[in-house]
């Protein structure tokens, strides 16, 4: 019985991790164009990186 529980738990954890990965990819694909258009409209740079040089 414990082995079945452990297997079921591992399957649930793997499914949760896969769902989180899909959600992150979906949010990232939405956020990037939104961020670019929002900051472009505000006249701010779209990158937080410091200029090199």
Helices and strands as residue ranges (DSSP letters): H 2-42
